[in-house]
Amino acid sequence: MQTQVAIIGAGPAGLLLAHMLHRRGIESVILERHSRAYIERRIRAGVMEHDVAALLERVGLGARMRREGLVHQGINLRFAGRTVRVDFAGLVGRSVMVYGQHEVVKDMVRARLEAGGTILFEAEAVRLEGLEGERPVVVFRHGGLEERLEAAVVAGCDGFHGIARRSIPAAHITTFERRYPYAWLGILAEARPASEELIYARHERGFALLSMRSPTLSRLYIQVPPTTDLADWPDERIWDELELRLAAPGFHLERGPVVQKDLTVMRSFVTEPMRYGRLLLAGDAAHIVPPTGAKGLNLAVADVTHLARALFAFFERGDERPFEAYSRLCLQRIWQVQHFSWWMTTMLHREEGALPFDHHRQLGELEAVTGSRAALTWLAEHYTGLPLDFSEIA
């Protein structure tokens, strides 16, 4: 098989890239090791930055999001028995969109297939060849057979555990990582959200988050140790813990059937550079952020805006210079977002074995942030998202 761009991974990064290339007449083939049903059911992020939602509208992927998504003008910080609302609209004139990542994936898959594009599901990339040459090859297994996909460029959008990053020789890549001593136990429940906007709660027993996916579907999390066994957490125990950590005067948490339960171990991770020869990484293949700042999906989209422009220049003008600038442009944003996500995470989570000093210091930090318009503005700027460059994207 031959194409112009071989895309490994049908997550938001790979699907959005294929869609944007198609709109400019550039061919691509997506290889996805899972089934279509699997990727469309996989619950992931749910908060999109202001400009990310605008980008999806701009490229024709926002119709269902506009109908079903929830526009939020702020979030709530809950600590020491009180709640402070961070007013995004009033502070920075921006908002976020609450719309599940699996719904974004459904919209992108549908658009890709309706346009006649190629997605090979249950096609696992097993080897990359010739990355330093002009026609790299992705060797993959599909339908029990080993096949080869030749392209001018390979886009590695296959996540943290994918083959793309692992195909770069160790001498040509540097990784930076921080593992956190806590994880999130998350549930998706058929229950009306107990708040119109997200609640980030700092509690002596550990962090809790109230989020949602629709007016009837709640997404909730509690901080637990990374070694937690989900079997030790029956539904009632989770609800009871959420009641304790989210408690506030007049607050009532609605319970309902739990339809999904999962554990997310938290880490920060960055790869430099994000390019090796004709292989370019995007999304979780290149970086991971703890979920506290709601940045994973948004960073992937930001990567793709830079990658798409580099590919436009290459295929339309024969200009390879944007490939050289790709990592630098992406990493400028990535490290700022890493800082924001680290800051939100360490401010709100309880660390096992922490001293009483640490507990009071965190409360002092929350008091300082919520008592300063400048600090709240900085939080709102980063939560709603750094500006995206929409040039050349139509």
LINBEL-V253503 format. One record per backbone hydrogen bond with DSSP energy under -0.5 kcal/mol. CO is the residue of the C=O (numbers start at 1). NH is the residue of the N-H. If there is no record, write none. Layout:
co: (CO;CO)
nh: (NH;NH)
This chain:
co: (1;4;4;5;5;6;6;7;7;8;11;12;13;14;15;16;17;18;19;20;21;21;22;25;27;28;29;30;30;31;32;32;34;35;36;37;38;38;45;46;46;48;49;50;51;52;53;54;55;56;56;57;62;63;64;65;69;70;70;72;73;73;75;76;76;77;78;79;82;84;85;86;86;87;88;88;88;89;96;97;97;98;100;100;101;102;103;104;105;106;107;108;109;110;111;112;113;117;118;119;120;120;122;122;123;124;127;129;130;131;136;137;137;138;138;139;139;140;141;142;145;145;147;148;149;150;153;154;154;155;155;156;159;162;163;164;165;169;170;174;176;178;182;183;184;184;185;186;187;187;188;188;189;189;190;198;199;199;200;200;201;201;202;203;207;208;209;209;210;211;214;217;217;218;219;220;221;222;224;225;228;229;230;234;235;236;237;238;239;240;241;242;243;244;248;252;257;257;260;262;263;264;266;268;269;270;272;274;276;278;278;279;280;282;283;283;286;288;290;291;295;296;297;298;299;300;301;302;303;304;305;306;307;308;309;310;311;312;313;313;314;318;320;320;321;321;322;323;325;326;327;328;329;330;330;331;332;333;334;335;336;337;338;339;340;341;342;343;344;345;349;351;355;355;356;357;358;359;360;361;362;363;364;365;366;367;369;372;373;374;375;376;377;378;379;380;381;384;384;388;390;392)
nh: (150;152;153;7;29;8;155;9;31;157;15;16;17;18;19;20;21;22;23;24;24;26;25;27;5;118;7;32;120;9;122;123;122;39;40;41;41;42;101;48;99;97;53;54;55;56;57;58;59;61;62;60;66;67;68;69;71;72;98;96;88;89;86;78;200;84;202;82;79;77;87;75;88;91;92;93;94;93;72;48;99;70;103;104;105;106;107;108;109;110;111;112;113;114;115;117;116;119;30;121;32;123;124;143;125;141;139;137;133;278;151;129;139;140;149;126;127;147;124;145;142;147;140;150;138;3;6;156;280;8;157;282;162;166;167;167;168;172;173;272;270;268;266;224;186;264;222;262;189;220;259;260;191;218;257;76;201;210;78;202;203;208;80;206;223;201;211;221;199;219;217;213;214;189;211;187;209;185;183;228;230;232;233;238;239;240;241;242;243;244;245;246;247;247;251;254;190;259;188;186;265;184;180;178;288;176;174;281;279;154;280;276;156;285;286;287;271;269;293;294;299;300;301;302;303;304;305;306;307;308;309;310;311;312;313;314;315;316;317;319;318;320;323;324;324;325;326;327;329;330;331;332;333;333;334;335;336;337;338;339;340;341;342;343;344;345;346;347;348;349;351;354;358;359;360;361;362;363;364;365;366;367;368;369;370;371;372;376;377;378;379;380;381;382;383;384;385;50;51;390;393;394)
